[in-house]
Amino acid sequence: MVTIRRWWDRKGLQIGLLALVVGSAWILRQTQGELVFETYQAITRPLEMLQSRPTPEERLRDARILELQTRIEDLESQKTKLQDLLGYVEKEPLASRPIPARVIGRSADQWWQQVTLNRGTNAGIQEGFIVKADGGLVGLVESVTPNTSRVLLISDLKSQVGVSVSRTAAKGVLRGDSSAEAVLEFYEKVPNAKVGDLVSTSTYSQKFPSGLAVGRIKSLDLKKLPASVAKIELFPPIRSLDWVAVYPKPENQESANKVPQKSK
C-alpha cells in the first residue's frame, strides 16, 4: 500500500496533466474549436471595448485631410512642370518666344491622334502654329477657337513630317504609328543611316522649320519595298503630354523651301 502511495506521489501530477491534455483534445475535436474561440472572445471583448473607435466626424475630417494632401501634391507637380516649361521658354529670343499652353482634352480613342490646349486665338495662337515639348516636336495646331486649340500629333496616322538623319542628312517622311514610335520612309533605297542615329525635321519640310528634334532610329529594314524604312523612337513625351509650347510658323517657311513631291 505504501509502495502504491509513493508511486502515486511521484506520477500523480504527470498522469493528471496527461488526462487534462487528452480531455482537452477530445473536447476540441467534439466542438471543432468553438470552446476555444468563445474563450478567446470572452477575454478580448473587454479589451476591444476599451479601444476608441473613430466617430463619423473624425472619419470625415480624415477624408478631408487626405483630399487636401492629394490636391497639394497635384499642385506641386503642376508647379514643377510649369517652372520647367517657363525656363525652357525663357531661353528663346524675346521676339520668338512661344506661348505656354496646357493639355486639357484628350479622348481615349484618339489618344495618339490629337490633344486640346487651353489657349486659342485670344492668346495669339493660329492654325499652322508649331507645338513643341521637352524633347522636341509634338505636332501642329489644326484648328482654334478663342480659348482652345486642337493639335494634330506627329504620332497620328495621318501625320507626315519631312525629316532627315542628323549625321548623314539622309532624308525621308516620318509617319505616325499611333504609339510612342513612328515610321520613317526613306527616299533612298539604301540610305546612309544606322540604329541610334538622331532624326530631326529637314529643310524639305513644308509645315515645320528644319532642325527640330524628333527622335532616334530604333531599328532599320533595308529590304522593305519600294524603299527602306526605320522605326523611330519619338523624343517628346507624346504618351503623357501636359504642358507644351506653341510657336508661330516662320513666315518664309513655305517660300524658302523646295519640297519634293513625297515630303510633307
C-alpha positions as CSV (number, residue, x, y, z in Angstrom):
1,M,0.0,0.0,0.0
2,V,2.8,2.3,0.9
3,T,4.6,1.5,-2.4
4,I,1.4,2.4,-4.4
5,R,1.1,5.7,-2.5
6,R,4.8,6.6,-3.1
7,W,4.3,5.8,-6.8
8,W,1.2,8.0,-7.0
9,D,3.0,10.8,-5.3
10,R,5.7,10.6,-8.0
11,K,3.5,10.0,-11.0
12,G,0.1,11.6,-10.0
13,L,0.9,15.0,-11.3
14,Q,2.1,13.7,-14.7
15,I,-1.0,11.5,-15.0
16,G,-3.3,14.4,-14.2
17,L,-1.6,16.6,-16.8
18,L,-1.8,13.9,-19.4
19,A,-5.5,13.4,-18.6
20,L,-6.1,17.1,-18.9
21,V,-4.3,17.2,-22.4
22,V,-6.3,14.2,-23.6
23,G,-9.5,15.6,-22.3
24,S,-8.9,19.0,-23.9
25,A,-8.1,17.4,-27.2
26,W,-11.3,15.4,-27.1
27,I,-13.3,18.5,-26.3
28,L,-11.7,20.4,-29.2
29,R,-12.5,17.6,-31.5
30,Q,-16.1,17.4,-30.4
31,T,-16.7,21.1,-30.5
32,Q,-14.5,21.9,-33.5
33,G,-12.7,24.6,-31.6
34,E,-15.8,26.6,-30.7
35,L,-14.9,26.5,-27.0
36,V,-11.5,28.0,-27.6
37,F,-13.0,30.7,-29.9
38,E,-15.6,31.6,-27.2
39,T,-13.0,31.7,-24.6
40,Y,-10.8,34.0,-26.7
41,Q,-13.9,36.2,-27.4
42,A,-14.6,36.4,-23.7
43,I,-11.1,37.5,-22.9
44,T,-10.6,40.0,-25.8
45,R,-14.1,41.6,-25.9
46,P,-13.4,43.9,-22.9
47,L,-10.1,45.0,-24.5
48,E,-11.9,45.8,-27.8
49,M,-14.5,47.9,-25.9
50,L,-11.7,49.9,-24.3
51,Q,-10.2,50.8,-27.8
52,S,-11.7,54.0,-29.1
53,R,-13.4,53.9,-32.5
54,P,-13.4,57.0,-34.8
55,T,-16.6,58.9,-34.8
56,P,-18.3,59.9,-38.1
57,E,-16.9,63.4,-37.6
58,E,-13.4,62.1,-37.2
59,R,-13.7,59.9,-40.3
60,L,-15.0,62.9,-42.3
61,R,-12.1,65.0,-41.0
62,D,-9.6,62.3,-42.1
63,A,-11.1,62.1,-45.5
64,R,-10.9,65.9,-46.0
65,I,-7.2,65.8,-44.9
66,L,-6.4,63.1,-47.5
67,E,-8.2,65.1,-50.2
68,L,-6.2,68.2,-49.4
69,Q,-3.0,66.2,-49.4
70,T,-3.8,64.9,-52.8
71,R,-4.6,68.3,-54.2
72,I,-1.4,69.8,-52.7
73,E,0.7,67.0,-54.3
74,D,-1.0,67.6,-57.7
75,L,-0.4,71.4,-57.5
76,E,3.2,70.9,-56.6
77,S,3.6,68.6,-59.5
78,Q,2.0,71.1,-61.9
79,K,4.1,73.9,-60.5
80,T,7.3,71.9,-61.2
81,K,6.2,71.2,-64.8
82,L,5.2,74.8,-65.4
83,Q,8.5,76.1,-64.0
84,D,10.4,73.7,-66.3
85,L,8.4,74.9,-69.3
86,L,8.9,78.6,-68.4
87,G,12.6,78.0,-68.0
88,Y,12.6,76.4,-71.5
89,V,10.6,79.3,-73.0
90,E,12.8,82.0,-71.5
91,K,15.8,80.5,-73.3
92,E,14.2,81.6,-76.6
93,P,14.8,85.0,-78.1
94,L,12.3,87.6,-76.9
95,A,10.9,88.2,-80.4
96,S,10.2,84.5,-80.9
97,R,9.2,83.2,-77.5
98,P,6.4,80.7,-77.7
99,I,3.0,80.6,-75.9
100,P,2.8,78.2,-73.0
101,A,-0.3,76.1,-73.0
102,R,-1.7,73.1,-71.1
103,V,-3.3,70.0,-72.5
104,I,-6.9,70.0,-71.2
105,G,-8.5,67.5,-73.6
106,R,-7.6,64.0,-74.8
107,S,-10.0,61.2,-75.6
108,A,-9.1,57.6,-75.0
109,D,-10.0,56.6,-78.6
110,Q,-7.8,59.4,-80.1
111,W,-5.0,59.3,-77.5
112,W,-2.3,59.3,-80.1
113,Q,-4.1,61.4,-82.7
114,Q,-4.8,64.8,-81.1
115,V,-5.0,66.9,-77.9
116,T,-6.8,70.1,-77.0
117,L,-4.9,73.1,-75.4
118,N,-6.3,75.7,-73.1
119,R,-5.1,78.7,-75.2
120,G,-6.6,79.9,-78.5
121,T,-6.8,83.0,-80.7
122,N,-7.2,85.2,-77.6
123,A,-3.7,84.2,-76.7
124,G,-2.4,84.7,-80.3
125,I,-2.5,81.1,-81.5
126,Q,-3.4,80.4,-85.1
127,E,-3.8,77.4,-87.3
128,G,-0.5,76.1,-88.5
129,F,1.4,77.1,-85.4
130,I,4.0,74.5,-84.2
131,V,3.7,72.7,-80.9
132,K,6.8,71.5,-79.0
133,A,7.6,70.0,-75.6
134,D,10.7,68.9,-73.8
135,G,12.3,66.5,-76.3
136,G,11.2,68.2,-79.5
137,L,8.4,68.4,-82.0
138,V,4.9,67.4,-80.8
139,G,2.6,68.4,-83.6
140,L,0.8,71.2,-85.5
141,V,-2.2,73.4,-84.5
142,E,-5.0,72.1,-86.7
143,S,-7.9,74.3,-85.5
144,V,-8.5,77.1,-83.0
145,T,-11.3,78.8,-81.0
146,P,-10.9,81.9,-78.9
147,N,-9.9,79.9,-75.9
148,T,-8.7,76.5,-77.2
149,S,-6.6,74.9,-79.8
150,R,-6.7,71.4,-81.3
151,V,-3.3,69.9,-82.1
152,L,-2.6,67.1,-84.6
153,L,0.1,65.0,-83.1
154,I,3.1,63.6,-85.0
155,S,2.0,60.2,-83.7
156,D,-1.2,60.4,-85.7
157,L,-1.5,58.0,-88.6
158,K,-2.4,61.0,-90.8
159,S,0.7,63.0,-89.8
160,Q,3.5,63.3,-92.3
161,V,6.7,65.2,-91.5
162,G,9.7,65.7,-93.7
163,V,12.8,64.6,-91.7
164,S,16.5,63.9,-92.1
165,V,19.1,61.9,-90.3
166,S,21.3,64.4,-88.5
167,R,24.5,62.5,-89.0
168,T,24.3,62.0,-92.8
169,A,21.4,64.2,-94.0
170,A,19.6,61.1,-95.4
171,K,16.0,62.3,-95.9
172,G,12.5,60.8,-95.8
173,V,9.0,61.1,-94.5
174,L,8.0,60.4,-90.9
175,R,4.6,58.9,-90.5
176,G,2.7,58.4,-87.2
177,D,2.1,54.9,-85.9
178,S,-0.5,55.6,-83.1
179,S,2.2,54.9,-80.5
180,A,5.4,56.3,-78.9
181,E,7.1,55.3,-82.1
182,A,6.9,56.4,-85.8
183,V,7.8,55.1,-89.2
184,L,10.4,56.8,-91.3
185,E,10.2,56.1,-95.1
186,F,13.5,57.0,-96.8
187,Y,13.7,58.5,-100.2
188,E,16.7,56.3,-101.0
189,K,16.6,52.5,-101.4
190,V,19.8,52.1,-99.2
191,P,20.0,55.2,-97.0
192,N,23.1,56.2,-95.1
193,A,21.7,55.5,-91.7
194,K,22.1,53.2,-88.7
195,V,20.4,52.4,-85.5
196,G,21.0,55.1,-82.9
197,D,21.1,58.0,-85.4
198,L,19.2,61.1,-84.4
199,V,16.3,62.4,-86.6
200,S,15.1,66.0,-87.0
201,T,12.9,68.0,-89.3
202,S,14.5,68.6,-92.7
203,T,14.9,71.6,-94.9
204,Y,12.4,69.9,-97.3
205,S,9.6,70.0,-94.7
206,Q,6.6,72.0,-95.8
207,K,5.0,72.5,-92.4
208,F,7.9,72.8,-89.9
209,P,11.2,74.7,-89.7
210,S,14.3,72.5,-90.1
211,G,16.3,71.2,-87.2
212,L,13.5,70.4,-84.7
213,A,14.4,67.2,-82.8
214,V,12.1,64.3,-83.5
215,G,13.6,61.1,-82.2
216,R,16.2,58.3,-82.7
217,I,16.4,55.3,-85.1
218,K,15.4,52.2,-83.2
219,S,15.5,49.7,-86.0
220,L,16.1,49.5,-89.8
221,D,14.5,47.5,-92.5
222,L,16.7,47.9,-95.7
223,K,14.8,45.1,-97.5
224,K,11.4,46.9,-97.4
225,L,10.0,47.8,-100.8
226,P,9.8,50.2,-102.6
227,A,12.1,52.0,-100.1
228,S,13.8,51.3,-96.8
229,V,12.1,52.2,-93.6
230,A,13.1,52.7,-90.0
231,K,11.3,52.6,-86.6
232,I,11.8,55.9,-84.8
233,E,11.6,56.3,-81.0
234,L,10.0,59.7,-80.5
235,F,11.7,62.0,-78.1
236,P,8.7,64.2,-77.0
237,P,6.6,62.6,-74.2
238,I,3.6,62.0,-76.5
239,R,2.2,59.4,-74.1
240,S,1.9,61.8,-71.2
241,L,1.7,65.4,-72.6
242,D,0.8,68.1,-70.1
243,W,2.4,71.5,-70.7
244,V,3.6,72.5,-74.2
245,A,5.0,75.5,-76.0
246,V,3.3,76.9,-79.1
247,Y,5.4,78.6,-81.8
248,P,4.4,80.7,-84.7
249,K,5.3,79.2,-88.1
250,P,8.1,81.1,-89.8
251,E,6.6,83.4,-92.3
252,N,9.1,82.4,-95.0
253,Q,8.8,78.7,-94.4
254,E,6.8,77.8,-97.4
255,S,8.5,80.1,-99.9
256,A,12.0,79.3,-98.7
257,N,11.8,75.5,-99.0
258,K,11.8,73.5,-102.2
259,V,9.8,70.4,-101.4
260,P,9.9,67.0,-103.2
261,Q,6.5,65.6,-104.1
262,K,6.7,63.0,-101.4
263,S,7.6,65.1,-98.4
264,K,5.4,67.0,-96.0
